Amino acid sequence: MDALGLGPDALMTLLQVVMIDLVMSGDNAIIIGMAVAGLPKENRGRIIFWGIAGATVLRIGFALLTTQLLQIVGLTLAGGLLLLWVAWRMYRELRLSSRNETSELGDAAKVPKSARQAMLQIIAADVSMSLDNVLAVAGAARDHQHVLWFGLALSVVLMAVASNFIAKILDRYHWVAWIGFAIILYVAGDMIWDGSHEVVGAVRKA
């Protein structure tokens, strides 16, 4: 690893960043997959592409501003609240889908999901989770900027691979969407919990 310019400290940091990306990119892929699951299959590729492109731009922007972002108290809390709003919208869609599936009208009662609705959910989630991902990776990478940028690239690749796959699973097994919803809700709650403690700690020091 020394030949690659990675000493023991940088290698350990790299492993931490990879683990963070595996978890957080998976969460983001779940949101994108759930958002496009209600769309016609011919529209999914385009929406997934723009969703991932948006997440990439946000991650680059946040990565360039990590030092300033880490100094903003309450940013994690705001991101968690935004993600909670995304979870609420998805919960409403899941409830509507469940009622339609059990109704006598079946598929005829379903209202097709629009590309605009899917993109709105993805953009809101991208802002929240891209922020959370970059802050977590920046916290782990610290002074290893090359590791930070590697983590950024890895997160984008993982999202691209996982999003379409998750959407296909949701098409076949609708109940899996509730597991995805629970994961999104947990991530939002975790961000709100950490952000609240950050705000309280800052207020006490003031």
Secondary structure, 3 states (H helix, E strand, C coil): CHHHCCCHHHHHHHHHHHHHHHHHHHHHHHHHHHHHCCCCHHHHHHHHHHHHHHHHHHHHHHHHCHHHHCCCCCHHHHHHHHHHHHHHHHHHHHHHHHHHHHCCCHHHHCCCCCHHHHHHHHHHHHHHHHHHHHHHHHHHHCCCHHHHHHHHHHHHHHHHHHHHHHHHHHHHCCCHHHHHHHHHHHHHHHHHHHHHHHHHHHHHHC
